[in-house]
């Protein structure tokens, strides 16, 4: 189906309610309707075209247009298109009908829109706060343009914590916010009947860092890639790539082919190191530390290689809008091939031991099952989706960088359990090495940067998805004045995948809860503050960022003395 076919079918199927339908960027269609018709339009697109929900963006357009806007973004994977259904929301009545009752995957996105932009999704089945803390004022919405970056409102009396009630007869087992096998904070209230999990409730967003606000208020276009790189400590390069390519699509910037190949190459390096790191952590959760040590030993040469090529083991800082900052010259290719050949051999040996390990199979096979139906309903992405027989991969379905010039296989399993999530990642690691060889064979000569105008045209839109090791990330960019975006919307893969964990936990034993959660490879942001509880008195104190820095400096001085 072409974009023209789509537009004709939408106009016919939504006769009389489509105010505008445009395709400003090839493969990106925007459908505007009145807010009273938003749910009908969304349901039509989702049902008729089997559209997969990606994210919702609430946008403050009061400065440019005098209103707010709600964008529901969908992917049409077989047709390699993105479709956005949007509505205007007036400033004197910031409400719009919720789509979550029919599109469950939109649950978090609509709650976040209320917390950060102040647009209320009426009829949402779970209207609790999602992002802002319990002592945040009700009338302060951080992503509105009149709230400055770095604003710290006076805390209000902390509201009672809102949690789901457990089923009748069930007990509550709290896990977190700090828990040994979850390296970053999340709070799970697991409902148990004896040793069996019968439900759970999740609370996260303890460490929201305001990166979208930073990018839309204080940083310029080519400063943002360095912030985007730090959205995730493991797969940060995918975020800088996704951001840059969204801006490039919006501004119609032609990136040199060699730069696109370099981006793909570094993205695949990142996939190897992330999958091997995850395998070690998963084994550690299971008490199988031999695999932890072996997988991290196998991983180490790719880290050394990245340092050789970019100057850093992890935060590569290679991307800029218009290309890349560092070349990968041909004289480095033999070293790259040598490193990946060693990783391939050792990873294949490690993977070959999994099917014969009875202890590992007992802990992983038929554990944490997430059915294909539930996976599609929540719109999960990446290895967890492919392990549940959902055949999606942004590299193939929505090509970016140089992936449209490289053939590769996408591993898919239908057993839907923890073991399938392990095997998908291991198969992908071996497939990634084949991709790296093909990229090196076909890498063209030429420049690595294109000249970019100092001021990009405002009010242009771009969408990009990138297949991170954890799954598909999406960046939406609306260009603005002052050499920075007017709106930058980011959705990391964990955002989708965490919403599916309650389904996978249903029916597992308590001992299997950590590996079931860990099998989704959840990623949470780094902490900025924490609470200290005195064991003897029970007194609590929350340290600010400045106090933590002062304590760190004092400890460093004491250590030097």
N, C-alpha and C positions, 0 to 999 in steps of 0.2 A: 504494500500500500504506500502510495506517495503522499506527501503532505497535502497536495491538491485534492486527492481522493478523500483524505481525512476531513479537510475543510468542507467539502461538499456534503459528506455524510453527516457531519455535525450540524450544519445549517438545516439539513432536511430533518434530522432526528430531534433537534431542539428548535423547531420552527417557532419563530416569534420571540425567543428569549435571548438570542445571541446578539449582543450589542456590537461586538467586533471580534474578528478572528484573523490573526496575522502570523506571518512567519519571518521575523526580522533576521534570524540566523537560520541557515539551512538545517532542517531536522528539529527545529524548536518552534512549536506552535503555541500561541497564547490565545485563549478563549475568554472573552470578557462577558459577564452576565450581571444582572442586578443581584444584590445580596439575597433577595427573597427567593431567587432561583438557583442559588449556589449548590444546594444539596441535590436538586434534580439534575443539574448539569454534571456534577461529579459522578453521580450514580450512573448516568448514561455513558460517560466516557469509560468508567471502570467496567461496566457490564458489556458494552458493545465491542470494545477494543481489547478486552482483557488487560487493561492498563494496570500497572503495578505502582502502588503508592510509594513515593520517595520521601517527601517532606512538605511541610507547610511553612511559608514565610509570611509573617506579619510585617508590614512596611509603613513607616511614618512618612507620608508624602504631604504633610501640611505645609512645608516650606515651598514646595514646587507646585502643588495642585490643590492644597486646602483640605485634604482628607487623609484617611488611612486606606490601606489596601491589604487584602488577603489573597495569597497565591497558594493554591494546592498543586503541587508538581507531581506528575506521573511519568512513568517510562513505558513506552511501547517497544519491548525488547526485540521481537522479530522484525519490526520495521525500522529499528535504529532511530527512534524519535523520542523526543520529550514533549509532553503536552501539559500546559499549565492552565488551570481553570481559576479565574480571578474575579474578584468583586471589589467595588469601592465601598468603604464604610465611613459614614459621616462622623464628624468630630463630636456631635452632640448626642450620639447614640451608638456607642462602640460595641455593638452586638452583632453576631451573625450566627446562622444556624449551624450547629455542629454536624460534621460528617462522620464522626467516630461511630455512631450507632450502625452505620452500614459499611464503613471502612475502618475496621478495628485498628489497623496499623497507624492511623492518624491520632491515636489516643494521647501519646505524649506530646506530639507536635502542637495540638490545639491547647493543651494545658500550658505548655511553654509560651505560646503566643499570648495567653491571658497574663501570665506572670511578667513577661518582659516588655510587651507592647501595650497591654491593657485592652485587648480585643477579646471579648468574652464569647466563647463558643456555647451558645444556648442549647441545652439538651444533652450536654456531654454526660456520659454515664458515670464518670469519676472526676468530679470537679475540684478535687483537692489540689493544693499547691504542688508544683513539681520542682521548680528551680530555686525560687527565692526562699531565704531562711524564714524561720517562724517569727523572728523579731523584726522582719522587714515591713515598712509601712505599706498599707493597702493602696495608697494613691501615688506611689512612686514606681514608674515603669522604666527600667534602665535603658531600653532600646528606643525610647522616644528621643527625638532630636534635641529637646529642651533640657534633657538630663545630661550634664557634662560627664565625660569619662573621668573616673576616679572619685566621683561623688560618693560620700559616705553619710547617709542620713542617720539621724539619731534613732537608735533602736526603740521600738515600741514594746509594750509588755508582751512577752512571748505568748503566742496563742497555744492552746492545748494541741498536743500532737495528734494528728489524724491518721488512724490506721484502720485497715480492714479488720473486721471481726472474724475470728476463726470459726470453722464449722462447729456445730453442736458436738460436744464431747471431745473435741480436739484440744491439745495443749499447744503452747507457743514456745518454740525454740529460737531464741535470738542468736543471730550470727552477725558479728560486726558491731559498730562500724569498722573496727580494726580486728583482723582475723589472720592467723598465721599464713594461710595459703592464698589469701587475697592481698596482694602487695599494696593496694591502694584502698581507700575507705569506701565501703558500701554497707548498708544495713539491711539484712534479710530477716523477716519474721516468718519462720517456717512453721507451718501448722502440721502437727504430727498426731497420729493415732497409734499409740504404742511405738513401734520403730518405723512406721510407714508415713511418708509425707502425703498429706491430703490437700495441700494448698500452700500458698506463701504470699507475702506482701513485701514490696521492695521500696526502699528509700535511698536515694542517692543525691547527686549534685551538691555534695558537701563543699566541693572545691571549685566552684564555677569561677573562671578567671577573667571573664569579660573580654575574650579575644575578638568576638564580632564587633563589640563596641569600640575596641581599640582600633580595629581596621576601618571603621566607618567614621571616625572622628578625629584621630590624631596622626595616623600614619598615611604616607603616600603610597601609590601603587607599587613601587618597587622597594618599599620598606616592608610591606606586608608579607612577602614570601618568607622572610626570616622569622616572623611571628608564626606564620602558618606551619613552618617546619617544626615548631615546638608545640603544636597542638598535641602530638603524641610522641612519647619518648622512644618508641620502637619503630613505628612506621610514619615518621614525620615527613619524609620526602614526598610521600603520596599527596599530602595536603598542600605543599607548596606547588606541586605539579598541577593539582586540580584547580587551585586558585588561579595560577598563571594562565592555564588554558581556558578557564572561564572568562577571564579578562580579554584574552586574545580573541576569543570568539565574539565577545561583545563589541570590541573595537575593530574587528576584522583585520587583525595583525597577522601577517604571513610569517611563520617561524621557519628558519632554515631547516631542511631535511636532516642535516647532520645533528642539529640540536635535538630534534625529536628522537633520533636513535639513541643519543646519549641519555636522554630522560628515561627511555624504556630500559636501557641497560642498568642504570642506577636503581630503577624501580625493581628490577628482578634481583639485583644484589640484595636489596632490602627484604624481598620476599624470602630468600634463602635464610638470611640471618634471623628473621622473625619466626619462621616455621621451626627452625632448629631450637631457638630459644624456648618457644612454646612447648615443644616436645619434652625438653628437660624439665620445665615447670610441671607439666602434666604428670610426668613420671615421679617427680618429687611429691606431688599431692598423693600419689598412690603408694608412696614409701619405697619406690624403685630407684634409689639414688644412683645405681650403676648407669642407668640410661641417662639420668641427668648429667653425670660427668662425661659420658661418651658423647652425647649430642652437643654439649657446649664445647667440648674439645674439637669436634668436627666443625663447629661453627666458627671457631676463632680465626682461621685463615681468611674467611671472607671479611672479617672485621679489619684485619691487617691490610687486605687489598683495598678496602674503601679508604683507609687512612692514606695509603700510597697514592690513590687516584684523586682524592678530594681534600686531603689534609686533616680529615676527622674520621674517627671510627664510626660515628653515628650521625651527628648533625652536619650533613654534607654541605648545606648552603650553596647549592649549585644553581638553582633556578632564579631567573629574573623574567619579567614580562618581556617577551620577544626572543627568548632563547635561554642559553646556559652560560655560566661564568667560567667553566673549566672544560677544556677539551679532554678527550681520551685518545691520545695519539696512537698510531699503529704500533709503535715500538713497545707499548704496554700490552698488546693483545696476547703475545705468547704467555706472559705471566698470568693474565686472566684465565686463559684456557688451562694452564697448569693447575691453578687453584681450584677451578670448578671441576676438573677431572678428578682431583683427589676427594673433593666433597661428594661427588657423585658415587664414587666407588664405596666410600665408607658409609654413606647414607643408605645405599642399596643393601649393604651387608646388615645394617641395623634394622632396616625395614623387614628384611627377610626373616628376622627372628620373631617378629610379632605374632604371626599366625600360629606358631608352635609353642608360645608361652602360655601355659594353662592358667597361671595366676593372673596374668594381665587380662586374659579373655574373661575370667570370672568377674573381674572388676569393671570391665568395659562393654562386653557383649550384652545386648538387650538391656542396657542401663541408660537412663536418661533419654528415653525415646521421645522424639519430636516428630509427629506424623507429618506427611507431606501436606495434608490439608491445613494443619495448624501453622506450618511454616509459611505457606502462601497467605494465610489470613493475616498474620502479623508482618508479612513482607520482610522476612529476615534475609540476610545477604551472606555472601562469601562461603567459606568452607562449611559452616553449619547448614546453610541452605542446600549446597550441593550434596551434603551427607544425608539430607532428607529428600533427595530425588527432585530438587528444584534446580533445573539446568540453566543457571544464569551466570554470566561473567562479563563485567563491563569491558574488559579488553576485547572481547569478541562482539558483544551486543551493541556497544556504543564506543567504537574505537577512538582512541586518543593517542598522542605521541606517535610512535611508529608501528603500533599493533595491527593496523590495517595492511601492513606489508609483511607480516610474519604469520605463518600458520602454526597452530599448536592445538593440543587436545585439552579438553576440560574434564577432569575426573569427576564423576558423579556416582554416588552410592544410593541404594534404596533401603538400607537397613535402619537408617534414621537414629542410630544410637551413638554412644560415646566412641565406640570402636570405629564407626564410619567417619567420625570427625577427625580421628587420628589418621586414618588411612588417606582421606582426601588431602590433608596437609602434606603427608609424606609423598604421595603421588605428585602433588603440585611441585614439591621441591625438586624432584627428578625431572619433571617437565620444564621447570624454569631453567635448568641447566641447558636443555636443548634450545630454548628460546635465546639464551645468551649466545650460544654458538652461532645461531642464525643471524642475530643482530650484528655480531662482529663480522661475519662473512659478507653482509649486505650493506654495511655502514658506508654511506656516500662521503665523498670529500666535500669541502666547502666551508663557509662561515658557520659560526655557532651562535651569532646574535644578529638580529635585524634592528635597524634604526627605528626607534619608537618616538613619536612626538611627545613633547613635554606635557602637553595637555590633551588627554584623550577626550573624545566627544562625550558629553554628559547624556544621561538617561537612555543609555544602551544596555541591553541585557544579555547575559551569557550564562549557560549552564554547562557544567562538566561533571562527569562521574569518572572515578579512577578506582581500579580494583586493588585495594589495599590487601595485605596479607590477611587481615581480619574480615575483609569483605569490601563491598562497594561504598566509597565515600562520595558525597555530592557537595559541590560548591555552586552557589548562585551568586552572581555579581550584578548589581545595578550601578553603572558608572554615574559619577556625580561631578560637581564642580570642585575646585580647589585641589585638583590632581589626586583625588582619592575616591573610593566608592561611596555612593549614597547608601547602599545596603550590601552587606556581605553575609550570606547565610551559609552555615556549615553544618553538615550532618555526617558525623563519623559512623563507621559501621556498627560499633558497639551500641549506638543509640537504638538501632533497630533490633539487634540481636538480644539485648537484655530483656526486651519486652516479651521474648518467647521463653525465657527461663522458667517462669511458673508452669508452663505447659510441660516442659521436659522434666521438672521435678515431681510432677504428679505420679504417685505410686512408687517412687524410689525409697530405698532404706536410708536412714539417717547417715550411715557411713558413706553413702554414695553421693551425698549432697555436694561436698567440695569438688569432686571430679566432674560432676554434672555441670556445675557453674563454670569450672575451669575449662571445660571442653568447648565453651563458646569464646574462649580467649578474651574475657572482658578487659577493657582498658578504661581507667578512670583518671581524672586529671591530678596533677601534683597538688599537695596541700599548701595552704598559705597560713593557716592558724590551727591551733588545737587546744583541747581542754585538758587541764591537769587536775586530777582528783587526789587529795591527800588521803592516804589509806587510813590513818588514825582518826582524823576528824571528819572526813567526808566533805570537807570544804573544796569547792571547785574554783578554778580561775582560767579564763581564756586569755592566751597570750596573743598580742598583736604581731603583725609582721615586723614592725620596728623593734619590739622587745626581743623577738627571736634573733634578729640580726645582732642586737647588742649582746645577747647571751653568747652567740657564736663567736663574736670578736673577743669577749672576755675569756672564753675557754681557750681560744687560739693563743692569746697573750700568755695565759697561765701555762699552756703546754710549752711555749718557747722558753719561759723562765725556768 
